């Protein structure tokens, strides 16, 4: 697994908790596949929080681009302000 700064790790966790941020967005920005995000979450969170997160994301259509409506072709809401630690917004 890659070694990330504290800021990057916090951002990955934040993105993983967001309902409408797909795992593909995390992979695009940080190079982590879904199973690696799960490993990071398991390592960084309390067991009860990790279980709650897994239950919340398991099968959620908004967390997997392949399950999303084909009309949704973005990683974030068009109304969302730029996030300061979001690498894409720096481009």
C-alpha positions as CSV (number, residue, x, y, z in Angstrom):
1,X,0.0,0.0,0.0
2,X,1.1,3.5,-0.7
3,X,2.3,5.8,2.0
4,X,0.3,9.0,2.2
5,X,0.7,12.2,4.1
6,X,-1.7,12.9,7.0
7,X,-3.6,15.4,4.8
8,X,-4.0,12.9,1.9
9,X,-5.1,10.1,4.3
10,X,-7.7,12.4,5.8
11,X,-8.9,13.4,2.4
12,X,-9.2,9.8,1.3
13,X,-11.2,8.9,4.4
14,X,-13.4,12.0,3.9
15,X,-14.0,11.0,0.2
16,X,-14.8,7.4,1.2
17,X,-17.4,8.6,3.7
18,X,-19.1,11.0,1.2
19,X,-22.2,9.3,-0.3
20,X,-21.8,10.7,-3.7
21,X,-18.0,10.3,-4.2
22,X,-17.4,7.0,-6.1
23,X,-14.4,4.8,-5.4
24,X,-13.3,5.6,-9.0
25,X,-12.7,9.2,-8.0
26,X,-10.4,8.1,-5.2
27,X,-8.6,5.9,-7.6
28,X,-8.3,8.7,-10.1
29,X,-6.9,11.2,-7.5
30,X,-4.8,8.9,-5.3
31,X,-4.3,5.7,-7.2
32,X,-6.1,3.5,-4.7
33,X,-8.4,0.8,-5.9
34,X,-11.6,0.0,-3.9
35,X,-10.0,-2.9,-2.0
36,X,-7.0,-0.6,-1.0
37,X,-9.4,2.1,0.2
38,X,-11.1,-0.6,2.3
39,X,-7.8,-1.7,3.8
40,X,-6.9,2.0,4.6
41,X,-10.3,2.5,6.2
42,X,-9.9,-0.7,8.3
43,X,-6.4,0.4,9.4
44,X,-7.3,4.0,10.2
45,X,-10.7,3.6,11.9
46,X,-12.1,2.0,15.0
47,X,-13.7,-1.4,14.3
48,X,-17.2,-0.1,15.0
49,X,-16.8,2.9,12.7
50,X,-15.3,0.7,9.9
51,X,-18.3,-1.7,10.2
52,X,-20.7,1.2,10.0
53,X,-18.9,2.6,6.9
54,X,-18.9,-0.8,5.2
55,X,-22.6,-1.3,5.9
56,X,-23.2,2.2,4.5
57,X,-21.2,1.8,1.3
58,X,-21.9,-1.8,0.5
59,X,-23.9,-1.9,-2.7
60,X,-24.6,1.9,-2.7
61,X,-25.0,2.9,-6.3
62,X,-23.4,6.3,-5.8
63,X,-20.2,4.7,-4.6
64,X,-19.6,2.7,-7.8
65,X,-19.6,4.4,-11.2
66,X,-20.7,1.3,-12.9
67,X,-23.9,1.3,-10.8
68,X,-24.7,5.0,-11.3
69,X,-27.1,6.4,-13.8
70,X,-25.2,6.9,-17.0
71,X,-26.2,10.6,-17.1
72,X,-24.0,11.3,-14.1
73,X,-20.5,11.8,-15.5
74,X,-18.8,13.9,-12.7
75,X,-17.1,13.1,-9.4
76,X,-18.7,15.9,-7.5
77,X,-21.8,18.0,-7.4
78,X,-21.7,20.9,-9.8
79,X,-22.8,23.1,-6.9
80,X,-19.9,22.0,-4.6
81,X,-17.2,24.6,-3.8
82,X,-13.6,23.7,-4.5
83,X,-12.1,21.6,-1.7
84,X,-8.8,22.9,-0.6
85,X,-7.0,19.5,-0.4
86,X,-8.6,18.1,-3.5
87,X,-5.8,17.4,-6.0
88,X,-8.1,17.7,-9.0
89,X,-9.1,21.3,-8.1
90,X,-5.4,22.3,-8.2
91,X,-5.2,21.6,-12.0
